[in-house]
Amino acid sequence: MKVITALVVLILLTSILIIRISDQQNTSQKTEKEEPLEQSPGTEDNPYAASKFRYEMVTGKISDSDPGIMRREAVKYSEDKLSEYRTQSSMPANPWITRGPTNTTIGGRVRSILIKPTQNNVILCGAVSGGVWKSTNSGTTWVPRLDAENPVSISTLLIDPLNPDIVYAGTGEGWVDLYGGGIYKSTNFGDTWTLLPATSGSEASKFRNVKKMASDNIGNIYAATNDNRYKDGLNNFSFDGGLYRSPDQGNSWIKISSTDISTNYYNPCDVIAIDPMNIIYAVGEYFYNQGIYRTSDGGVSWTHITAGLPASGYDRIALAKDPNQTNVIYAAIHSTDYSSGGDGGLKGIYKSNDSGYTWTALPKPPPLVSTGNKSYMRDQGWYDNVIAVDPYNSQNIYLGGVDLMKSTNGGLTWFQLTYWDNYYGTPVVHADHHAIVFDPLVNGTIYDGCDGGIYRSTDYGAHWNSRNTNLQIAQFYSGAVFPTGSILWGGTQDNGHLKTFSSGPTWDISFGGDGGYSAQHQQDPFMAFEEYVYLDMRKTVDMGLNWSSCLNGLSDAGDPYKCLFIAPFAMNPEKSDVLLAGSDKVWMTDDAAENWTQVSYTFYSGQVVSAVTVCNDAVDYMCFAGTTNGRIYKSNNLDIANGTGNSWYDITPPGNNGAFVRRITVDPVNKNRIYACYSGYNPSGILSSRHVYFSPDQGITWIDISYNLPNVPVHSLVLDTTNSPLTPVIYIGTETGIYNSTDNGLIWQIFSVSPMPSYVPVDELVIQSATKKLIAFTYGRGAWETQLDSRITSVILRTVMEGYYNAATNQAKRRDTLSLYAREVSFPYTIVDSGKAVLDTIFLTADYAFSKVTTGTYYFVVKHRNCIETWTKAGGTLVTQGQTKNIALFGNINEAYGSNMKLVDNVPVRYAIYSGDCNQDQIIDAGDVSMIENDASASAGGYIVSDLTGDEYVDADDLSIVENNASASIYVISP
């Protein structure tokens, strides 16, 4: 009867869903020209603020922090040190599959594009968090080509002037992103890559952010770099970097820019090498004398060019050489005056007819309605600024900032070429342009790289089509799912709040700008919540067709001084109408965000809330809040009616690393058990990395369970409690991928494996409750999904201690860590599942759930650290699909093979394995031998506890090598 009722409800819900979506699809056509959220990009989806947020989050605001080096160390540690724990049971039971977005309309930030000179269908692009991608069909589809090196930020690409199959990829994206350090080289046009040794290791600081690469006419390659390790605030950096030249295809590099700080060659913008002697080098501000520099002696001396150029009030400079006239060079100069009555973010477009010695200002492009009546750069010219000259017609000049501009008369007049939103016009191309590249074989075909991926025009820019199919490089900040089906939401960097209702990789932009945290109502599939930035929240009741502000009472929303750029809010998993949100204090709603109430005061002056959690199905709610300086606060019995009268208690884990608290997770089965995650690379140290803490008593006491985790920020933690009351399986999303633990953090294992990039940053993990799917929302490689083991068949193996047992003290000398195996019953006894467990120090047992076995007969094996081993009884043990099999070696000698265990305690019943001292007189002698059943001497085969020499007899030769369990040369005879 229950099944029939559930089916009726499902059919009714589906019918309502179809009707509501159909109605709203009809009405949505009326709002195609609806005014965009912002007057123009940059008012809130601010690339500078996004960069600042992520930098401070992953570094914990530590001075002189170097996240690039620390990330590489964490990856290397995981590869070198965690491989020994990488057992079959630690791997996903099912492969990771992509959840996209891979549809052509949604991409991510692309800063560089290369087209093979002789094969214009072969293209490379560099993604800022997703590595290098390659297309062999003119951008119709893409495949990743740098995953083996873990996703890194690619800022610039260059074809070797001597060999078109050799290409270089500079890392770092020094304008905003975190991870760089070196130049990659490929000898097969991007299929495989090698990190150039001369740009990594001890030389990494010189190549931390490779802003631009160039080549000259005899084969030299150049790299304009800076070392933007932030110190005590954004954009104060060290003085490594400058302009480097390699005469031997990247094998060695020589710095040719000035080493004098007063000439400010440490913050490059662009470089053009006319020939080995004549080089033009543009540098930005921050110290002294920004501007355009020129050398005519290969870098021995430099001249600051001022003729015809602005004297001050500008920063980033983009350069372009006319491919048809080597002496003609253009410069697009970003202004620091952003006022609409002033420069509007553009100092001007300048042209040199004499290889950069003198310059003339061209007429400025007009202000645009789409940028708030400011220039096409608006106030983001430091971030997106590109100029390019058509190789087929020098009169065609293209400019890129927030929108694209074009001139067809050499820069005498300009017109708007694209629009970031169709409210302002067409063609629509995503905002923030970084690369403009021309097809080397077809006139009129142009590629554009922007924050929305790659676009292509075949008619000189009159019409554009996105070319993002399979280009999975979206940077997710968050994600949320409905308990069943394929409803997924996610907030992304500059690609909006995304939604998908498909099991495939196709997504739609549900809301524009930056997308922050997400929440999906767990009972009503039509209702969801999203954040723009700074806690500016919205709500939908029709699956994202329409959104409405839901800020009534939430007075701190939108305040950058009280809220993080990506500010936290969380839904109660037991009652979806209840949500918690954090500014510098905590806010609550119990009516699905119709009204908000302040339920705490500011926790810590100068700090804001970085994580919130709420649970319980009714008042009193249990709530937690974490702050940006590592503090955690708890309210045991929060009642929204009490407002700021609710009591909060500081339960901060002692010894934490002081970074952002990223997640606080409550075990839904046992709410006394809570977990806390910390971001921030620690300044030093790998083990005991202070990133994951566990409390068995709601924060009265804490244990750092980071143990063998690398030193890496942890962003998300979810629990699989399927096998309750056994220890839940923990999954954490970190800055270097996903790790899991089956023993409450004693051992961590890598869980993100190919085809998902192993070390991509994972900002959000969600377990879909009804399907047991684990969905990973990554920062740079989109969303991924794996089906967690459903545990339909579980085998719980309760293990047994080993070693010398002293009956007088009821204590055993034992080793803690055990290796556990499920093996087939026929030779060669192939391992079906495996894992590790640690003995309980009180009951001397350890529970472990095998989950990769189906109906059949298996041997279950316990192997101690000193190689002493016991197998389950002869012939194996039968397990049945759909049932749980409990094998208690510690309490039933009939479960074990042969007579290799002995009763050591009646209450509770416990058995132990002995390596020799079977009569417990603390002496290994003939009395022990007489107690051992030597099955092998009777040709029975099997495990022989003391036949260590393998001669099928237990004698003095065996006893001589036992030495009370200390021997490291014990070999096992298995069934």
Secondary structure, 3 states (H helix, E strand, C coil): CHHHHHHHHHHHHHHHHHHHHHHHHHHHHHHCCCCCCCCCCCCCCCHHHHHHHHHHHHHCCCCCCCHHHHHHHHHHHHHHHCHHHCCHHHCCCCCCEEEECCCCCCCCCEEEEEEECCEEEEEEEEECCCEEEEECCCCCCCEECCHHHCCCCEEEEEECCCCCCCEEEEECCCCCCCCCCCEEEECCCCCCCEECHHHCHHHHHHHCEEEEEEECCCCCEEEEEECCCCCCCCCCCCCCEEEEEECCCCCCCEECCCCCHHHCCCCEEEEEECCCCCEEEEECCCCCCCEEEEECCCCCCCEEECCCCCCCCEEEEEEEECCCCCCCEEEEEEECCCCCCCCCCEEEEEEECCCCCCCEECCCCCCEHHHCCECCCCCCCCCCCEEEECCCCCCCEEEECCCEEEECCCCCCCEECCECCCCCCCCECCCCEEEEEECCCCCCCEEEEECCEEEEECCCCCCCEECCCCCCCCEECCCEECCCCCCEEEEECCCCEEEECCCCCCCEEEECCCCCCEEECCCCCCCEEEECCCCCEEEECCCCCCCEECCCCCCCCCCCCCCCCCCCEEECCCCCCCEEEECCCEEEECCCCCCCEECCCCCCCCCCEEEEEEECCCCCEEEEEEECCCCEEEEEEECHHHHHHCCCEECCCCCCCCCCEEEEEECCCCCCCEEEEECCCCCCCCCCCCCEEEECCCCCCCEECCCCCCCCCEEEEEEECCCCCCCCEEEEEECCEEEEECCCCCCCEECCCCCCCCCCCEEEEEEECCCCEEEEEEECCCEEEEECCCCCCEEEEECCEECCEECCCCEECCCCEEEEEEEECCCCCCEEEEEEEECCCCCCCCEEEECCCCCEEEEEEEEECCCCEEEECCCCEEECCCCEEEEECCCCHHHECCCCEEEEECCCCEEEECCCCCCCCCCCCHHHHCCCCCHHHHCCCCCCCCCCCCCCCCCHHHHCCCCCCCCCCCCCCCC
